[in-house]
Amino acid sequence: MKCRHLLLISPVLLVTGYGSPVAADEDVPRIVVTATRTEQPIEDVNASVEVIDREEIESYSGNSVTEVLKYATGVEVMERGNETQISVRGMSSGQTLILVDGLRRTDKASGSVITNIQVEDIERIEIVRGPMSALYGSEAMGGVINIITAKPQEGTRSGMDLTVGQTDDGQRETGIAGGFINWGGDTTGHRVSFESRSRGDFRTDPESIETDMREEERNNLAYRGRYALNDADELTWGAEYAEQDDEGVGYDAKQDIELARIETEERYHLTAGYDGLVGSGIAALNVGHGVADSTSQKSATDWDDTTSTKDEAQAQYTFWPHAAHTFNVGYGFLGESFDSTAIGGEETRDVHSVFLQDQWMLTNEVGLTMGARQDDYSDFGSATSPNVTLAWRPGPWTLRAGYGEAFRAPTMMELYADLLLQKKTRVGNPDLDAETSRSVEMAVARSFRRGNVELALYQTDADDLIQSYDVLKTYTTTPRGEVVDEWIESYTNINSARIRGAELTWNVRPATFWWMDGSMEYVDAEDADTHESLTGRAERTVKVTGNLRTGAAIWRLRGKYIDDYLHSGDNADEPYYSDFATVDLRLDYRLAASHTLFMGVDNILDRDVPDNMVSHGATSDPGVRYVYAGYRGRF
């Protein structure tokens, strides 16, 4: 049996399988977890895990990866074109780690752009909620979102996807074309995929000069290869290319002029890996090299040119010193180079890390997972991140309790910014410390023959949060002695936060022809010093998906309700609460085994997104009623 392990992803994350209930056989676990050559039902994993499989990914309109995440438990997505913020369990977007096949991708001055990842290339998306720095280092304070790409398979197959759509008032015209071809045998395999997306701009007020969402052009091409050295050892490699070209219009009311808003990126990423038996264990080595050139211009003076480079290497060895123990030990290296007008030149960073994890079965029903990681940064210091989880599984029940520490390293922008904006100057602070957190979680789950339900409670205390602040600097010019006021923006470690939350999730299939899943989420986030509520979060969120099969058709109805969302609007001095509800409808009709037609309506009730959500992003793109249709072929 050939190894198929991506061991750089922890046993918690290595999730594959049958995905949504529609594809599952009743005698086979709905989802299995592959860890150190062992398959387990997802209920046996010692963490809060969700897997979005390929079938579910294909049940969305395909506009971007972020669209697929909007119904994931504990995940909140706010987007405004390519400016996407993704948070897990009430943490900020910078405190959520996003990976592709276990590796990081290059950044722009404003951070990584997840919408530049092609949907056509994704096999599944794995989400682990809770602190994961013990395995993945920086940013994994709220959780990890790991996008797993499709690998070459034996045989020859191909596919194509075509989608068109627009809002009901004729905006955000969308055309998406994607496809793949796979060929290979027992020893070698190859897969090439592509995706091209074109979307028109969008204005909340169609008569406005300003574009709320820019016109988008995205092109992606990816290649994956594999070579089996023998039945136990395999080499893999891959190459990705992504191109972004977005254009929009801004408006300067004081000067009464239009302003160009441009966002471009050209990025490539190369990967290579080895996975095989070494001694009595399994060894894995993965390396990646990525380079991105990007340009961003949001006003006459607010612009940036950036070249970002990431070199990454991760090695892991898994072995069993005893039947009750599974040990994972590993080493990682991350080298970053960031050359940007936003920081006034080039800065580099090297990170070395080591980690150890022990999965210990104390009894047939009780399991203990312990781990720790040490990260050493060349530019600001080091961080140690421990994690421990105890689980008891009496019969169909699972009771789990865990504690973990996590951190977020300061970004290059926060450390070294030197940028002249339209109304102020942004200056970095090289003396920043890392943000840190301590989290506890308790969960109880019950599995049934036709589904499962889980309740998780958690609390996170975060310290040394990095916050921007403005200072008014007054100075006298020479030689005429004029007094000039200038606003300076910089960063400091100042805030502490406490976030408490609860997640109730369910997945049930009362009959073979219909099934449903969903979640109810509660988040109470406050400043630990002032006890004021933190903005940019909803207190309560409900997400429900229902599926019904009628002959060759599958109907899908999704609903989402956001309650007590706190943020300020564009014209509001103080934050205020709002709520928003949206309902999406989709129909997939299979003409034959290889041909499917689909159509859908997002935000079918055409509910307006509240102003304080629009100012922070939008709960959906474009945020009004959107109609689409398409064709999918598999050959």
KEPA-675172 format. One record per residue: residue in three letters; x, y, z of N, C-alpha, C in turn. Coordinates in steps of 0.02 Angstrom, whole numbers, plus 50000, padded with zeros to 5 digits. Layout:
AlaXYZXYZXYZ;...
END
This chain:
Met500434994050000500005000050000500445006250000;Lys500325010649952500745016549947500555021650000;Cys501065025450024500935030650073500565036450040;Arg500075038950074499705044650048499675050150101;His500165050050148500125054550206500445061250190;Leu500095066450207500395073050207500575074450279;Leu501145071950302501295071950373501475078750400;Leu501545083650358501665090250385501045093250415;Ile500485090150400499865092150432499745087350490;Ser499555090050546499505085850606498975080550599;Pro499005075450641498475070450641497795073450652;Val497755079250683497115082550691496845084950625;Leu497295087150580497085090350519497025085650460;Leu497345079850463497355075650403496685072350394;Val496215076050365495545073650358495395072450285;Thr495145066650270494935065150202494325060650207;Gly493975059550152493445054850156492845056650116;Tyr492265055250143491665054950103491245061250108;Gly491465066050149491175072650148490455072850168;Ser490055076450128489365077550145488985070950144;Pro488435070650182488075064350189487805061650123;Val487715065950074487445063450011487885058149980;Ala488545058749991489005054049960489175048150004;Ala488935048150064489155043050112488725036850109;Asp489055031250115488705024850124488555024150197;Glu487985021350214487785021050284488235016450324;Asp488595011850292489035007250327489745009850332;Val489875015850306490545018750306490525025250347;Pro491025026650388491035032950426490945038850379;Arg490555043850402490415049650360491045053250340;Ile491505053850388492145056950374492675052850411;Val493235051650380493775048150413494375052750419;Val494785051450469495385055250482495985050650472;Thr496435052650430497025048650416497605051450456;Ala497875047450502498415049650545498895043850554;Thr499525044950536500045039950543499825033050519;Arg499555032750458499335026550426498745023250461;Thr498365027150496497785024450533497175028650517;Glu496625025250500496005028850486495565028950548;Gln495255034750561494835035650619494205039550600;Pro493645038150632493075042550624493245049450651;Ile492935054550623493105061350644492945062350718;Glu492475058350745492295059050816492875057250862;Asp493385053750836493955051750877494505056950879;Val494435062350843494965067350841494895071950902;Asn495455073450934495455077450995495475084950981;Ala494995087350942494955094450926494285095850893;Ser494115102250888493515104350852493695105050778;Val493465100250738493685099750669493085099950623;Glu493165103250566492655103150513493005102150446;Val492715098050404492985096850338492455098750286;Ile492655102850239492225104650182492495100750122;Asp492135095750100492395091450047492225094349978;Arg492465090849926492395093449858491665094149837;Glu491255089349857490555089749837490215096049866;Glu490375097649929490085103649958490375109949926;Ile491025109949912491325115649878490975117049812;Glu490805111749775490475112649711489745114849717;Ser489475115049778488785117149787488715124649797;Tyr489275128349792489255135649795489355138349724;Ser489295144949718489325147949651490025148049623;Gly490545147049665491225146549641491585153149633;Asn491315158449663491615165049654492295165549688;Ser492395162349745493035162749780493045157549837;Val493635156549866493695152049922493305154649982;Thr493305161149991492975164050050492225162450051;Glu491925161949992491215160449990491065153750022;Val491515148950014491415142250041491475142150117;Leu491845147050145491965147150217491405150450257;Lys490925153550223490445157750259489945153750301;Tyr489875147350285489425143150325489805138350370;Ala490455139050374490845134850419490745137050491;Thr490725132350536490615133850607491185138050636;Gly491005143250673491505147350706491905151850661;Val491765151950597492135155950548491695161750526;Glu491975167750529491625173650504492035176850449;Val491715178350394492055181250336491745187950320;Met492175192950314491965199550291492405201450233;Glu492105203350176492505204850118492245210950082;Arg492715214350050492565220150009493015219549948;Gly492765215749899493205214149844493735209249867;Asn494375211049857494915206549878495135207849950;Glu494855212849983495045214350052494625210050098;Thr494875204150112494505199050148494775198350219;Gln494325198150267494505196850336494155190450358;Ile494545185750382494285179350405494475178350478;Ser493985177350520494125176250591493815169750613;Val494125166650663493885160450692493795161550767;Arg493215159850793493055160450864493175167450891;Gly492985172450854493015179250879493695182450877;Met494215178850855494875181850849494895186150786;Ser495405190350780495465194650721495735190550663;Ser495695193550602495905189850543496655188250545;Gly497065192450575497775191050580497935185550629;Gln497445183350668497545178150717497255171450694;Thr497135170950629496905164750598497405162750544;Leu497695156850549498195154650502497875151150442;Ile498065153250382497815150250321498395146950284;Leu498325140650269498835136750235498565133750171;Val499015132050126498845128150067499305121950068;Asp499015116150075499395109950081499915110450138;Gly499725113750192500155114250250500695119450247;Leu500735123250192501255128350184500935135250177;Arg501315140350197501085147150190501185149750119;Arg500835155150103500905158350039501175165450050;Thr501405168549996501695175250000501175180350018;Asp501415186250042500975191550066501055197850024;Lys500515201750023500555208649999500685213150059;Ala500695219650047500765224350102500175223850149;Ser499585222250122498985221650162498855214550187;Gly499325209950173499245203050196499105198350138;Ser499035191950155498905186850104498195187550077;Val498115186450012497465186949980497205180049964;Ile496745177550005496495170749997496075170149934;Thr495785175649910495365175249851495765173849788;Asn496435174049791496855172449734497005164949729;Ile496715160949772496795153749769496215150949727;Gln496375147049677495845144649632495435139149665;Val494775139549655494315134749683494375128049647;Glu494505128249582494535122149541495055117149567;Asp495575119549600496135115349621496035112349690;Ile495485113849724495395111849794495045105149798;Glu495335100649837495015094149852494575094649913;Arg494805098249964494425099150026494735104850066;Ile494365107350113494605112450159494515109850230;Glu495055109850268495045107350336495105113150384;Ile494675113350434494665118850482494725115950552;Val495215118350589495285116550660495195122850700;Arg494695122850744494545128650786494895127950853;Gly495215133350874495585133250936496325134350924;Pro496725135450976497435137050968497825131250938;Met498215132650886498595127450852499325129450843;Ser499575134350880500265136350875500745130850896;Ala500505126050937500935120550958501165116250899;Leu500805116650843501005113050783501185117650725;Tyr500895123650723500975127850664501275134650676;Gly501415136450738501755142750751501295148850748;Ser501565154150721501235160650723500565160650687;Glu500125164850712499465166450684498915161550702;Ala499095155550726498595150450738498275151250807;Met498065157350824497765158750889497025156750890;Gly496665158350837495965156450833495865149750802;Gly496325147750758496275141350725496665141250661;Val496595135750624496955134750561496455132850507;Ile496515136050449496135134150390496645131650339;Asn496605125150324497085122050280496735119850216;Ile496935122850160496635121450095497045115850062;Ile496735110150051497075104350024496915103849949;Thr497425103649908497325103349836497265096149813;Ala496975095349754496875088649725497545085849701;Lys497655079549713498275076149694498155071749633;Pro498675070249595498595065849537498355058949558;Gln497895056149518497625049549531497805044849473;Glu497715038449484497815033649431497265034449378;Gly497445033149316496965033549263496945040349229;Thr496515040949179496445047149141495735049849152;Arg495695056049172495055059249183495135066749173;Ser494585070049162494595077349152493935080249174;Gly493915086749179493305090149198493315097449177;Met492725100349175492665107449159492065110349196;Asp492125116749214491595120349249491515127149217;Leu490895129049204490735135649175490175138749217;Thr490265145049236489765148649277489695155749252;Val489075158149248488935165149233488445167649286;Gly488495174149302488045176849351488065184449353;Gln487585187449388487575194649399487045196149452;Thr487075202249479486555204449525485925205849485;Asp485355206249520484735207249485484655214249456;Asp485115218949475485105225549444485645226249391;Gly485945220549370486405220549314487125222149331;Gln487305222049396487995223349415488355216749430;Arg488995217349444489435211749463489365205949412;Glu489385207849347489355202649296489945197849304;Thr489795191349306490295186349324490345180949271;Gly490955179249254491085173449211491665169549239;Ile491555163049251492065158749280492135152549236;Ala492745151149216492895145049177493475141449210;Gly493385135049221493915131049253493905123949227;Gly494435120449240494465113549218495105110149240;Phe495145103649229495745099849246495805093949200;Ile496405091149197496545084849163497035080949206;Asn496895074649216497295070249258497485064049217;Trp498115062149221498325055949188498885052749230;Gly498915046249230499425042849268499295035449276;Gly499785031949305499735024849317499925023149387;Asp500175017049398500365014849465500965018849492;Thr501415020849448502045023949471502025031549467;Thr501765034249413501775041449404501075044149395;Gly501005050549408500365053849398500465061249388;His500015064249349500065071449334499355074349334;Arg499305080549358498665084149357498785091449342;Val498435094049293498465101149275497765104049283;Ser497715109749316497075113049325497155120449309;Phe496605123549289496605130749275495945133749297;Glu495955140249307495345143849323495425151149303;Ser494915153849271494905160849251494265163949275;Arg494325169349314493745172749341493735180049320;Ser493165182249297493065189249278492425191749311;Arg492475197149350491895199849385491875207349376;Gly491295209849359491215217049352491195220449420;Asp491265227149419491255230749483490545231049511;Phe490505233549573489865234049607489835240449648;Arg489265243749644489125249749684488485248749723;Thr488515249749789487905249449829487395254349803;Asp487625260349786487215265349752487445265449679;Pro487045262749633487265262349563487435269049532;Glu487185274649561487325281249534487985284149562;Ser488285280749610488895283349641489485282749595;Ile489955287349602490585286849565491015281349593;Glu491035280749659491475275949692491225268849684;Thr491695264249675491535257149672491635254049741;Asp491125250749766491185247249830491595240849822;Met491535237649763491935231749748492225232649678;Arg492875231749673493215233149610493075227849557;Glu493185229649495493165224849440493755220149449;Glu493625213549442494125208549457494295204349395;Glu494945203049387495175198249338495685193649373;Arg495525187149376495965182349409496085176449362;Asn496715174449356496905168749315497375164249355;Asn497235157849355497635153049393497805146949350;Leu498395144249362498615138149329499025134149380;Ala498895127749385499255123549433499415116749403;Tyr499985114049424500195107349402500425103449464;Arg500215097249470500435092749523500695086249492;Gly501235083649520501515077349496501705072849553;Arg501745066349540501955061449590502355055849557;Tyr502795052849596503185047149572503285042449630;Ala503045036249623503105031249676503775027649668;Leu504205028449717504855024949716504755017449727;Asn504275015749768504085008849782503405009049815;Asp503195003549846502535003349877502465007749938;Ala503025010249965502985014050028503265021150023;Asp503635022749970503955029249965503725032849902;Glu503605039349909503335043149853503625050149853;Leu503755052649793503965059549782503385063449751;Thr503305069649772502785073949744503085080749728;Trp502785084249681503015090949663502435094749633;Gly502505101349632501965105449604502195112449588;Ala501785115849548501915122749529501245126349523;Glu501215132449549500605136449545500775143349516;Tyr500305145949477500365152749451499705156249461;Ala499735162349487499125166249499499235173349475;Glu498725176149444498755182949417498115186649437;Gln498205192549465497635196749485497705203649454;Asp497135206249429497125213049400496445216049415;Asp496405219949470495785223049492495815230549482;Glu495255233449461495225240649450494575243449480;Gly494625249249511494045252549539494125260049537;Val493615263549561493605270849561493455273349631;Gly493865278049654493735281549716493565288749703;Tyr493415292449756493225299449747493475303549806;Asp493835308949790494085313649840493615319649841;Ala493175320049893492675325249895492975332249902;Lys493545332749938493845339349948494115342249883;Gln494425337849842494705340249779494225339249721;Asp493665335849734493155334449683493475331049622;Ile493855325649636494165321949581494075314449591;Glu494075310849536494065303549540494775300849552;Leu494815295249587495455292249604495455285049581;Ala496015282949554496085275949532496195271449592;Arg495885265649592495995260549643496195254149606;Ile496835252449612497115246949574497415241849622;Glu497315235549608497615230149647497835224749598;Thr498485223549595498745218349549499225213849588;Glu499275207749563499765203049591499935197849538;Glu500565196049536500795190449496501205186049542;Arg500985179749551501275175549602501395168549575;Tyr501965165649594502065158549580502325155149643;His502185148649648502385144849706502585137849683;Leu503175135549704503435129049687503475124749750;Thr503295118349744503315113849802503625107149781;Ala503905103749830504175097049820504135093349887;Gly504035086749884503975083049946504165075749939;Tyr504325072949996504465065750001504065063050060;Asp503795057050051503385053850102503525046350098;Gly503775043450153503925036250150504135033250215;Leu504255026750214504465023050273505215023850284;Val505405025550345506105025950365506165022450432;Gly506505016850433506545013050494505865010350512;Ser505665011450574505015009150597504495014650597;Gly504645020250565504185025850564504075028550494;Ile503705034050491503545037350428503875044250427;Ala504255045650376504595052150369504265056150313;Ala504275062650322504005067150271504425073450268;Leu504545075750208504905082050197504525085850144;Asn504365092150159504025096550111504395103150108;Val504495105750048504815112250039504395116349991;Gly504435122850000504065127349956504455133749944;His504375136549885504685142849866504165147049829;Gly504035152949854503535157249823503785164349815;Val503585167549761503745174549747503125177949721;Ala502995183949745502415187849721502625195049711;Asp502415197849655502495205049641501805208149639;Ser501685213249680501025216149684501065223749684;Thr500535226849661500455234049661499765235749688;Ser499745240549733499105242649761499085250349760;Gln498555253149731498455260349731497735261649746;Lys497605264549805496915265749827496735273149826;Ser497235277449814497105284649807497705287649771;Ala497705294249765498245297549729498915296649764;Thr498915296049831499545295449868499615288749904;Asp499075285149913499085278849950499205273149900;Trp499845271549889500015266249841500625262549866;Asp500715256449839501265252249862501465247349808;Asp502115246249801502385240949760502755236149806;Thr502605229749801502895224849848503135218649810;Thr503715216349829503965209749808504055205549871;Ser503675200149875503685195849935503945188949916;Thr504395186349957504675179749945504625175550008;Lys504425169250000504395164550056504735158050035;Asp505215155850077505535149350070505375145350133;Glu505105139350124504875135550181505095128250174;Ala505315125350229505495118250232505235115350297;Gln504905109550292504645106250351504805098850347;Ala505075096250402505235089150406504885086250467;Gln504605080350459504245077050515504365069550513;Tyr504415066750572504495059450579503985056950630;Thr503605051950610503095049050653503285041850668;Phe503265040050733503445033250752503045031150813;Trp503075024650827502685021650881503145018050930;Pro503385021350982503815018051030503445012651071;His502795013351072502365008651108501695008651073;Ala501325003251080500685002751045500205008351066;Ala500295011051125499835016251149500075023351131;His500675024051103500955030651089501065031651014;Thr500885037450991501065039650924501435046250931;Phe502085046250914502495052250921502595055550853;Asn502525062150852502705066250794503235071150817;Val503805071250783504325076150797504485079550730;Gly504645086050734504765089550671505185095750679;Tyr505425098050622505815104250618505555108250559;Gly505545114850567505315119150513505765125250505;Phe505805127550443506155133750428505725137950382;Leu505695144450398505335149250356505775155350346;Gly505925156750283506315162650267505885167450226;Glu505835173750249505415178650216505825184750195;Ser505665187250137505945193550113505375197850090;Phe505385204150112504825208750098505125215350075;Asp505085216650011505355222749981504765226949958;Ser504645232549992504025236249980504135243749991;Thr503785247649951503775254949963503415256450028;Ala502995251750052502635252850115503095252650175;Ile503685249550169504165249350225504805252850206;Gly504805256050148505385260050128506005255950110;Gly505915249850085506485245850066506365238450077;Glu506895234750093506845227550101507005225450173;Glu506605220850198506735217850263506685210250256;Thr507055206750297507055199450294506915196550364;Arg506695190350364506535186850426506665179450417;Asp507005176350465507095169150466506785166350529;Val506435160750522506105157550579506315150250580;His506575148050637506735140950647506275138250702;Ser506015132350691505535129550739505635122050748;Val505475119550806505475112450821504835110950860;Phe504555104950849503945103250886503935095850901;Leu503545093950951503455087150972502725086150993;Gln502435080650970501755078950990501705071551007;Asp501365070051062501265063251084500515061951090;Gln500275056951051499585054751058499585048151097;Trp499305048451156499375042951204498685040251221;Met498565033951206497945030551225498035027651294;Leu497765031151345497835028951414497445022551426;Thr496845022151397496425016151398496095015651330;Asn495655010651322495295010051259494825015951248;Glu494635019451301494155024951296494455031751309;Val495045032151337495345038551357495975039851317;Gly496005045651286496585047651247496855054351269;Leu497505055051268497845061251289498295063451232;Thr498235069751212498675072651162499065078351194;Met499725078051189500155083251217500655085451164;Gly500785091851162501265094351113501535101151132;Ala502085102951101502395109451113502825111251052;Arg502905117751042503305120150986503705126251009;Gln504315126750983504745132550996504905135850930;Asp504755142350924504895146250865505395151750882;Asp505935152250843506435157350853506465161850791;Tyr506345168350802506315173350749506965177450748;Ser507195179050690507805182850684507705190250699;Asp507075192650698506965199850703506615202150767;Phe506315197550806506005200150867506055195550927;Gly506215189250921506275185050980506005178150967;Ser505785174851021505565167951016504895167051051;Ala504585161251039503945159751070503895152251081;Thr503605150351138503485143351154502735142251160;Ser502485136951129501765135751125501595128551145;Pro501355127451206501145120751226500395119651213;Asn500205113251212499505111451201499385104551232;Val498815103651266498645097251295497885096351290;Thr497665090351271496955088751265496835081751292;Leu496305080951332496105074551360495405072951335;Ala495305066951308494655064951282494445058251310;Trp493805057751327493505051551352492925049751306;Arg492915043651280492405041651232492045035351256;Pro491575036151301491165030351322490595029151273;Gly490645023951234490125022351185490055027851133;Pro489445030251120489345035351068489505042451092;Trp489695043151154489835049751182490575051451177;Thr490725057951172491405060451176491415066451222;Leu491845066251272491955071951316492675074051310;Arg492785080451298493455082851283493605089251320;Ala494215089851346494435096051378495155097351356;Gly495305103751343495975105351320496205112251340;Tyr496865113051337497175119551352497725120651300;Gly497775126751275498305128251227498515135451229;Glu499145136551213499415143351208499615144651135;Ala499535150851113499685152551044499945159651040;Phe500195161550981500475168250973500415170450901;Arg500485176950892500535179950825501135184550823;Ala501605183150779502195187450772501995194050738;Pro502315199550755502175205850719502325205150645;Thr501915208150604502025207950532502575212750512;Met502835211950451503335216550425503075223650424;Met502435224450407502145231150406502135234250475;Glu501945230350526501905233050594502595234750621;Leu503105231050600503785232250624504135237950587;Tyr504045238250521504475242550480504115247450435;Ala503475248550443503105252850398503415259850393;Asp503435262450333503675269250319503315271550256;Leu502685273750264502255274850207501865281350214;Leu501865285350162501485291550160500795290050132;Leu500285290650174499595289650153499285296350134;Gln498655296150114498325302250090498255307350146;Lys498105305050208497975309650262498465309050320;Lys498935304350317499405303450372499995299350348;Thr500495298650393501085294650380501075288550426;Arg501185282650399501195276550439501925274650453;Val502075273550517502755271850538502735265650582;Gly503165260750568503185254650607503525255350674;Asn503475250150714503785250050780504195243650786;Pro504865244050778505295238050780505345234950849;Asp505065238050901505105235350969504485231550990;Leu504045229850942503435226250959503585219250984;Asp503155216951030503175209951052502625206151017;Ala502655199551020502135195350990501495195651031;Glu500925195150997500295194051032500285186951058;Thr499995185951118499975179351147499265177851172;Ser499115171351178498445169451203498495162951241;Arg498005162051286497915155951324497175153951317;Ser497065147851296496375145751282496215139151318;Val495595138751342495335132451369494705130751331;Glu494575124251324493985121951287493715115651320;Met493055115251322492715109151345492175107551294;Ala492105101151277491625099251227491305092551244;Val490675091751224490325085451230489985084051163;Ala490045077951139489765076051074489405069451080;Arg488895068651039488515062351037488405060450964;Ser488615054450947488525052050878487935047250875;Phe487575047550819487005043150806487125039550740;Arg486705034750726486775031250662486665036050604;Arg486235040950613486075045550559486305052750573;Gly486845053450612487095060150623487495060950686;Asn487625067050704487995068550765487845075750786;Val487975077150849487875083850877488445085150926;Glu488675091350931489225093050976489115099951005;Leu489285100751068489275107151102489975108551128;Ala490265114251109490935116151132490895122951166;Leu491235123551222491295129751260492035131551263;Tyr492195137951255492895139951255492975146951285;Gln493585148251307493785154951331494505156151310;Thr494625161951282495295164051262495475170651294;Asp496055170951326496325177151354496935178951313;Ala496905184851282497455187151238497775193251268;Asp498445193551264498825199151290499285202051236;Asp499515208151250499995211651206499725212451135;Leu499065213451129498775214251063499055220451030;Ile499215219850967499515225350929498955229750901;Gln499005236150917498485240850895498815246950865;Ser498515249450812498755255650782498485261650820;Tyr498855267050820498635273150854498895279150814;Asp498545284750820498715290850784498965296150834;Val499485299550814499765305050854499815311250809;Leu499585316850835499635323150798500305326450815;Lys500715327150764501375330050773501375337150743;Thr501565341850783501605348850762502335351150760;Tyr502535353950704503225356250699503245362650657;Thr503805366150664503905372450628504365371450569;Thr504135373550512504545372850452505035378650447;Thr505555377650411506055382850398506125383850324;Pro506315389950300506545395550342505985400450361;Arg505355399350338504845404350349504495403650416;Gly504615398250452504325397450518503595395650520;Glu503345392450468502645390450467502535384350512;Val501965384150546501785378550589501375373550549;Val501585367250551501265361950512501045356450559;Asp500415354050549500165348350587500185342150542;Glu500425336550571500455330350533500255324550578;Trp499805320350552499595314450588500075308650574;Ile500295305450628500745299650623500385293550649;Glu500355288250610500065281950632500625276950646;Ser500585273650704501075268550720500735262850758;Tyr501125258250786500855252350818501155251450887;Thr500775248450932501025247150999500665241051028;Asn500995237751077500675232351116500305235551173;Ile499645235251172499285238851223498695235051252;Asn498325231651212497685228951234497735221751258;Ser497265219951301497135213051320496395211751306;Ala496245205551288495555203851271495365197251303;Arg494715196551317494445190251340493855188451295;Ile493885182551266493365180351220493075173751247;Arg492435173751261492085167751281491585165851226;Gly491495159451217491045157451164490765150451173;Ala490245149051133489935142451131489755140851059;Glu489825134551041489655132150973489245125750979;Leu488645125850952488225119950948488185118050874;Thr488425112150856488435110050786488055103450780;Trp487775102350720487415096150707487465094250634;Asn487405087750622487405084950555486955078750558;Val486385079150525485895073650530485645071850460;Arg485455065450454485175062950392484575058450409;Pro483995061450419483405057450439483195052350386;Ala483325053750323483155049150269483695049550216;Thr483695044650171484215044450119484155050150070;Phe483555053250066483455058350015483495065450043;Trp483585066350109483685073050135484125072950196;Trp484515078250204484985078850258485095086250273;Met485335087650333485435094650352485995095150403;Asp486305100950405486815102350455486785109850471;Gly487125111750525487115118750543487475119950609;Ser487435126150632487755128050694487415134050724;Met487455134550790487265140450828487875142650866;Glu488075148950858488705151350887488585157550930;Tyr488925157750985488885163551031489595165851046;Val489715172351040490375175251054490285181451098;Asp490635181451154490655187251199491375189651202;Ala491535194951165492225197451160492265204351192;Glu492735205151238492785211551273493515213251286;Asp493635219751293494275222151316494365220051389;Ala494905216551404494995213851471495105219251523;Asp495315225151502495445230651550494835234951561;Thr494495236851506493925241451512493255237751512;His493255231451493492645227351488492165229951435;Glu492415234051389492005236151333492005230751279;Ser491445229951245491395224951192491855226551134;Leu492175221551107492605222451049492175222950986;Thr492365227350941491985228350880492195223350827;Gly491795223250772491945218850716491765211650729;Arg491285210550774491075203750791490325203550803;Ala490025197850788489325196750803489265192650867;Glu488775194350908488685190650970488375183750958;Arg487895183450911487565177050896487535176150820;Thr487645169950799487605168150728487295161250722;Val486835160650675486515154250661486625152750587;Lys486855146550572486965144350503486635137550494;Val486215137050442485845130850430485865129250356;Thr485985122950339485965120550270485515114450266;Gly485035114550220484595108850209484665106450137;Asn484665099850128484755096850062484205091750048;Leu483925091849988483385087349969483525084549900;Arg483525077849894483615074649829482935072349803;Thr482785074449742482175072349708482355069949638;Gly482425063449631482625060649567483325062749549;Ala483405065949491484065068149468484255075049495;Ala483835077949536483955084749561484125084749635;Ile484565089249655484715090549725484575097949738;Trp484125099249785483965106149806484345107649870;Arg484645113549873485005115649933484755122449954;Leu484585122950018484355129250047484815130950106;Arg485135136650103485585138850156485315145350187;Gly485365145750252485155151850286485665153850338;Lys485755160350347486235162950395485945169150428;Tyr485985169350495485725175150532486275177650578;Ile486435183950573486945187250614486585192250659;Asp486695191550724486335195750773486825199550817;Asp486665205750832487075209950875487795210450850;Tyr487865212450787488525213850758488715220950777;Leu489295221850808489495228350834490065231250792;His489935237050762490455240650726490175247550708;Ser490615252150691490395258850670490305258950594;Gly489835262950571489735263750499490175269350472;Asp490135270350406490555275550374490415282450402;Asn489785283750421489595290450444489405290550518;Ala489615285350555489445285050626490065286250668;Asp489985290250721490545291650766490655285850815;Glu490115282550835490155277250885489915270650855;Pro490195265150879489955258550856489225257450875;Tyr488865253650836488175251950852488035244750829;Tyr487495241950856487315235050841486855234650780;Ser486925229150744486485227850687486385220350679;Asp485915218450637485805211450622485695210650547;Phe485805204550523485745203250452485565195950442;Ala485105194650395484915187850378484945187050302;Thr485175181250281485205179750210485015172550198;Val484695171250140484485164550121484725163350049;Asp485045157650037485295155749971484935149349948;Leu484785149049884484445143249855484845140749796;Arg484905134149790485305131149736484975124749712;Leu485015123649646484775117449615485315114449571;Asp485485108149583485935104349539485515098849506;Tyr485555098549439485175093549402485655089449359;Arg485695083049373486155078649337485825076049274;Leu486085078349217485825076049152486035068949138;Ala486645067349157486925060649149487475059849201;Ala487805054249201488305052949252488865058149252;Ser489005061049192489565065549186489365072849175;His488715074249172488505081049153487995083549203;Thr488125089549230487675092549279487555099849262;Leu486925101849264486745108949258486575111449328;Phe486735117749342486565120549408486365127849401;Met485975130149448485795137149452485665138849525;Gly485735145149541485625147149611485495154549618;Val485225156249676485105163249694485375164249764;Asp485885168449771486145170349836485785176549861;Asn485655176749926485275182249957484615183049920;Ile484245177649918483625177549879483115182649903;Leu483135184449966482685189449993482915196549981;Asp483515197349951483795203949934483835208549995;Arg484075205750050484145209750110484755214350104;Asp484685220550126485235225350124485715224050182;Val486355224150167486865223350218486895229850259;Pro486865229650325486895235650366487535239650353;Asp487485246250363488045250750349488665248950389;Asn488565246950452489165245450492489505239050471;Met489155234550436489485228750406489825230550341;Val489515234850302489805236950238490465240550249;Ser490495244650302491115248450316491675243850337;His491515238150365492015233350388492145227950336;Gly491725227750286491735222450235491015220750220;Ala490885215150192490205212850181490165205550197;Thr489575203350220489495196350237489455191950175;Ser489395194950117489405191150055489605195949999;Asp489835192949945490025196849886489545194949830;Pro489105199649809489155206949819488745209749876;Gly488335205849911487945208549966487235210349948;Val487015208849887486315209649867486125203149831;Arg485505202949803485295196949768485745195649708;Tyr485995189449703486455187549650486215181049619;Val486155180949553485895175149517486445172249473;Tyr486505165549472487025162449432486775155749405;Ala487105153349353486945146849323487585144149291;Gly487605137549281488205134749252488145127449233;Tyr488715124849210488765117849187489395114849216;Arg489345108449236489925104749261489965098149224;Gly490545096549198490645090249163491235086449191;Arg491165079949199491705075649223491755069749174;Phe492355068549149492435063649095492975058649113;
END
